[in-house]
Amino acid sequence: MSLSAVHGTLSSLKSCQADIGTGMDIVTDVAMDLTESQDEELNPGIKEMEAMILEFAKLDREINYFVDVVQQVTAEVATQQPEAMFGLSAKVKEQFRERTARLSDADLHHHQKVVAFKDSIKNSLNQANQESAESMEELDEDIAVTQSQVNFTCPLTQVEMVNPVKNKKCNHHYDEGAILGLIKTRHSQKKKCRCPVVGCGNTDVRESDLVPDQMLRRKIQSQKRLGN
């Protein structure tokens, strides 16, 4: 086994994580569609969706830990004699097993996409309880008419957001890829990331502050459908 092969495998795992994130978004969309049809207590499908998204979160967490362990172990092996590579697999398995043994499933509920799932279901249920199916359809049309394109525009890319995330500190929205890229760039320059919204006083935007906004994403998609 070579270090280049290890790095290639880690790259593939990170690609899998992107697919996992997409899967979690799809589950959230399906669950929100269910809440629009009937109350959560009358619909066991919502609980099934929640169990599914928790499984996604668990897999995502395990990949994060595995990648972290592999990077740590390979960094240690790289400074040792070549024969140390033969024990790489065993070291990775041992450290990964030790780390995951200390994990609690309760922590999965803090995964940002699980939090976004629960918030989306709660908001969707509130809307379903307040409006009939007809009024909800009218509301979607009103959104398309009254919401300006600026509301859906990322302050960084100046184009319509695809995966909007909300900053818990200042409540501003950005496209996920754009803001994560800016945070990474600023950190590589040993600088803090300032909120890109003009006039915002938030001078330290962190990835942990960002929460996917599934409701806004659906509004953007709704506008696209009505515009076609």
C-alpha positions as CSV (number, residue, x, y, z in Angstrom):
1,M,0.0,0.0,0.0
2,S,1.3,3.4,-0.9
3,L,0.5,6.8,0.6
4,S,-0.8,8.0,-2.8
5,A,-3.3,5.1,-2.8
6,V,-4.4,6.1,0.7
7,H,-4.9,9.7,-0.4
8,G,-7.0,8.5,-3.4
9,T,-9.2,6.5,-1.1
10,L,-9.8,9.4,1.2
11,S,-10.7,11.6,-1.8
12,S,-13.3,9.0,-2.8
13,L,-14.7,9.0,0.8
14,K,-15.1,12.7,0.7
15,S,-17.0,12.4,-2.6
16,C,-19.3,9.9,-0.8
17,Q,-19.9,12.5,1.9
18,A,-21.2,15.0,-0.7
19,D,-23.6,12.3,-1.9
20,I,-24.7,11.7,1.7
21,G,-25.4,15.4,2.1
22,T,-27.6,15.3,-1.1
23,G,-29.4,12.3,0.3
24,M,-30.2,14.1,3.5
25,D,-31.6,17.0,1.6
26,I,-33.8,14.6,-0.4
27,V,-35.1,13.0,2.8
28,T,-35.9,16.4,4.2
29,D,-37.8,17.4,1.1
30,V,-39.8,14.1,1.2
31,A,-40.6,14.6,4.9
32,M,-41.7,18.2,4.3
33,D,-44.0,17.0,1.5
34,L,-45.5,14.5,4.0
35,T,-46.2,17.1,6.6
36,E,-48.1,19.2,4.1
37,S,-50.5,16.3,3.6
38,Q,-51.2,15.4,7.3
39,D,-50.2,15.9,10.9
40,E,-47.0,14.4,12.1
41,E,-48.8,12.2,14.7
42,L,-51.0,10.7,12.0
43,N,-48.1,10.1,9.7
44,P,-45.5,7.4,10.8
45,G,-43.6,8.2,7.6
46,I,-42.1,11.3,9.3
47,K,-40.6,9.2,12.0
48,E,-39.2,6.9,9.4
49,M,-37.7,9.8,7.6
50,E,-36.1,11.0,10.8
51,A,-34.6,7.6,11.5
52,M,-33.2,7.6,8.0
53,I,-31.6,11.0,8.2
54,L,-30.1,10.0,11.6
55,E,-28.5,7.0,9.8
56,F,-27.1,9.3,7.2
57,A,-25.7,11.5,10.0
58,K,-24.1,8.5,11.6
59,L,-22.4,7.4,8.4
60,D,-21.2,11.0,7.8
61,R,-19.8,11.2,11.3
62,E,-18.0,7.8,10.9
63,I,-16.4,8.9,7.6
64,N,-15.2,12.1,9.3
65,Y,-13.6,10.1,12.1
66,F,-12.1,7.6,9.7
67,V,-10.6,10.2,7.5
68,D,-9.2,12.0,10.6
69,V,-7.6,8.8,11.9
70,V,-6.1,7.8,8.5
71,Q,-4.6,11.3,8.1
72,Q,-3.1,11.2,11.6
73,V,-1.7,7.7,11.3
74,T,-0.3,8.2,7.8
75,A,1.4,11.4,9.0
76,E,3.1,9.4,11.7
77,V,4.1,6.6,9.3
78,A,5.5,9.1,6.8
79,T,8.3,10.0,9.2
80,Q,9.2,6.4,10.0
81,Q,10.9,3.6,8.1
82,P,9.1,2.3,4.9
83,E,8.3,-1.0,6.6
84,A,6.0,0.9,9.0
85,M,3.5,1.0,6.2
86,F,2.8,-2.7,6.7
87,G,1.2,-1.9,10.1
88,L,-0.9,1.0,8.7
89,S,-4.2,-0.8,8.4
90,A,-4.0,-2.3,11.9
91,K,-3.2,1.0,13.4
92,V,-6.1,2.7,11.6
93,K,-8.6,0.0,12.7
94,E,-7.4,0.2,16.3
95,Q,-7.7,4.0,16.6
96,F,-10.9,4.1,14.7
97,R,-12.5,1.5,17.0
98,E,-11.3,3.4,20.1
99,R,-12.7,6.7,18.9
100,T,-16.1,5.4,17.7
101,A,-16.5,3.3,20.9
102,R,-16.8,6.6,22.8
103,L,-19.4,8.1,20.5
104,S,-23.1,8.5,21.5
105,D,-26.0,8.4,19.1
106,A,-27.5,11.3,21.0
107,D,-24.8,13.5,19.5
108,L,-26.2,12.8,16.0
109,H,-29.2,15.1,16.8
110,H,-26.7,18.0,16.7
111,H,-25.6,17.3,13.2
112,Q,-26.4,20.4,11.2
113,K,-28.5,18.6,8.6
114,V,-30.4,16.8,11.3
115,V,-31.1,20.1,13.0
116,A,-32.2,21.6,9.7
117,F,-34.5,18.6,9.1
118,K,-36.2,19.0,12.5
119,D,-36.6,22.8,12.0
120,S,-38.0,22.3,8.5
121,I,-40.5,19.7,9.7
122,K,-41.6,22.0,12.6
123,N,-42.0,25.0,10.3
124,S,-43.8,22.9,7.7
125,L,-46.2,21.5,10.3
126,N,-47.0,25.0,11.6
127,Q,-47.8,26.1,8.1
128,A,-49.9,23.0,7.4
129,N,-51.9,23.5,10.6
130,Q,-52.6,27.2,9.7
131,E,-53.4,26.9,6.0
132,S,-55.5,24.6,3.9
133,A,-53.9,22.9,0.8
134,E,-55.5,25.6,-1.4
135,S,-54.2,28.5,0.6
136,M,-50.7,26.9,0.7
137,E,-50.7,26.9,-3.0
138,E,-51.7,30.5,-3.1
139,L,-49.0,31.3,-0.6
140,D,-46.4,29.8,-3.0
141,E,-47.7,32.0,-5.8
142,D,-47.6,35.0,-3.6
143,I,-44.0,34.3,-2.6
144,A,-43.0,34.2,-6.3
145,V,-44.7,37.5,-6.9
146,T,-43.7,39.5,-3.8
147,Q,-40.2,38.1,-3.1
148,S,-37.6,40.0,-5.0
149,Q,-34.8,38.1,-6.6
150,V,-32.4,39.8,-4.2
151,N,-33.9,37.8,-1.3
152,F,-32.7,34.6,-3.1
153,T,-29.3,36.0,-4.2
154,C,-26.1,35.0,-2.5
155,P,-24.2,38.1,-1.3
156,L,-20.9,36.5,-2.4
157,T,-21.8,35.1,-5.9
158,Q,-24.5,37.6,-6.7
159,V,-26.5,34.8,-8.3
160,E,-29.5,32.8,-7.0
161,M,-28.6,30.4,-4.2
162,V,-28.6,26.7,-4.7
163,N,-28.0,25.4,-1.2
164,P,-28.8,28.4,1.1
165,V,-27.4,28.3,4.7
166,K,-28.4,30.7,7.5
167,N,-25.9,32.3,9.9
168,K,-27.2,31.7,13.4
169,K,-25.3,34.8,14.7
170,C,-26.4,37.5,12.2
171,N,-29.3,35.7,10.4
172,H,-27.9,36.4,7.0
173,H,-28.0,33.8,4.2
174,Y,-25.3,32.6,1.7
175,D,-24.9,29.8,-0.8
176,E,-23.2,27.0,1.1
177,G,-20.3,26.4,-1.3
178,A,-19.5,30.1,-1.6
179,I,-19.4,30.9,2.2
180,L,-17.4,27.7,3.0
181,G,-14.9,28.6,0.3
182,L,-14.5,32.1,1.7
183,I,-14.1,30.8,5.3
184,K,-11.4,28.4,4.0
185,T,-9.6,31.2,2.1
186,R,-9.6,33.6,5.1
187,H,-8.4,30.9,7.5
188,S,-5.5,30.0,5.1
189,Q,-4.6,33.7,5.3
190,K,-4.7,33.5,9.1
191,K,-7.7,35.9,9.1
192,K,-11.2,35.8,10.4
193,C,-14.1,35.6,7.9
194,R,-16.3,38.7,7.9
195,C,-20.0,38.4,6.9
196,P,-20.1,39.5,3.3
197,V,-23.5,41.3,3.7
198,V,-22.9,45.0,3.5
199,G,-23.2,46.7,6.9
200,C,-23.2,43.5,8.9
201,G,-21.1,43.7,12.1
202,N,-20.4,40.0,12.3
203,T,-16.6,39.8,11.8
204,D,-16.1,36.1,12.6
205,V,-18.3,33.8,10.4
206,R,-17.6,30.2,11.3
207,E,-18.7,26.9,9.7
208,S,-20.3,25.9,13.0
209,D,-22.6,29.0,12.8
210,L,-24.1,27.9,9.5
211,V,-27.4,25.9,9.3
212,P,-29.0,24.7,6.1
213,D,-32.2,26.6,5.4
214,Q,-34.5,24.0,3.7
215,M,-37.5,26.3,3.7
216,L,-35.7,29.0,1.8
217,R,-34.4,26.4,-0.6
218,R,-37.9,25.2,-1.3
219,K,-39.1,28.8,-1.9
220,I,-36.3,29.2,-4.4
221,Q,-37.3,26.0,-6.2
222,S,-41.0,27.1,-6.1
223,Q,-40.1,30.3,-7.8
224,K,-38.2,28.5,-10.5
225,R,-41.1,26.2,-11.2
226,L,-43.6,29.1,-11.4
227,G,-41.2,31.1,-13.6
228,N,-40.9,28.3,-16.2
